[in-house]
C-alpha cells in the first residue's frame, strides 16, 4: 500500500500581528478506490425507475490543521485534492 502524500505552503514568509494567514495543502492518496453505485427503485406492481448512478470514494482523506500557538484554522475550501485554510497571525 502506498502512503498518502501532502505538501503545504503559506501565502507569506512572515506576518504582522492580525494579518490573515492562508495555508494551502495539496494532498492525494493513491490507495483511494472509486466506486459507482447504481440504484433502481421498483414499486409493488413491478414498475421501475430509471437507473441513478452515484460516485463515491472509499477511504477518503481528511485534513486537520493545528499549530503550536493554538490558532484556530478555518477551512476556506477543499475539493478533495487541494484544501485552503485561514487563520489570523
C-alpha positions in Angstrom: 0.0 0.0 0.0 1.2 3.5 -0.9 1.3 6.2 1.7 -0.8 9.4 1.3 1.2 12.4 0.3 0.7 16.1 1.3 2.5 19.4 0.7 1.7 22.6 2.4 2.6 26.3 1.8 1.7 29.6 3.4 0.9 32.7 1.4 3.8 34.7 3.0 7.1 34.0 4.9 6.3 36.4 7.8 3.2 38.1 9.2 2.3 41.2 11.2 0.0 40.6 14.2 -3.6 40.4 13.0 -2.7 39.6 9.4 -4.6 36.9 7.5 -2.6 33.7 7.0 -3.6 31.3 4.2 -2.4 27.8 4.2 -2.7 25.7 1.0 -2.5 21.9 1.4 -2.2 19.7 -1.7 -2.9 16.0 -0.9 -3.6 12.7 -2.5 -3.9 9.0 -1.6 -3.1 6.5 -4.4 -5.0 3.8 -2.5 -8.4 5.5 -2.6 -10.9 3.4 -4.5 -13.5 5.0 -6.7 -16.9 3.3 -6.5 -20.1 3.8 -8.6 -23.4 2.8 -7.0 -26.4 2.3 -9.3 -29.9 2.5 -7.7 -33.2 1.4 -9.3 -36.4 1.8 -7.4 -39.2 -0.8 -8.1 -42.7 -0.5 -6.7 -45.1 -3.4 -5.7 -46.5 -3.5 -9.3 -43.1 -4.1 -10.8 -42.7 -0.6 -12.3 -39.0 0.5 -12.1 -37.3 3.9 -12.2 -34.5 4.8 -14.5 -31.1 3.9 -13.0 -29.5 6.6 -10.9 -25.7 6.5 -10.5 -23.7 8.0 -7.7 -19.9 8.1 -7.5 -18.2 7.8 -4.1 -14.6 7.4 -2.8 -13.8 4.7 -0.3 -11.5 5.7 2.5 -11.2 9.4 1.6 -8.5 11.5 3.3 -9.4 14.0 6.0 -7.2 17.0 6.9 -6.7 18.5 10.3 -4.7 21.7 10.8 -3.2 22.7 14.2 -0.2 24.8 15.2 1.9 25.2 18.3 0.4 28.6 19.2 -3.2 27.4 19.4 -4.6 29.4 16.5 -7.9 28.3 15.0 -7.6 27.4 11.4 -10.8 27.6 9.4 -11.3 25.7 6.2 -12.0 28.0 3.3 -12.2 25.4 0.5 -11.4 21.7 -0.1 -12.0 20.0 -3.5 -10.6 16.6 -2.4 -7.1 17.4 -3.7 -6.3 21.0 -2.6 -7.5 22.5 0.7 -7.1 26.1 1.8 -7.3 27.1 5.5 -7.3 30.6 7.1 -6.0 31.9 10.4 -5.0 35.2 11.9 -1.4 35.9 12.9 
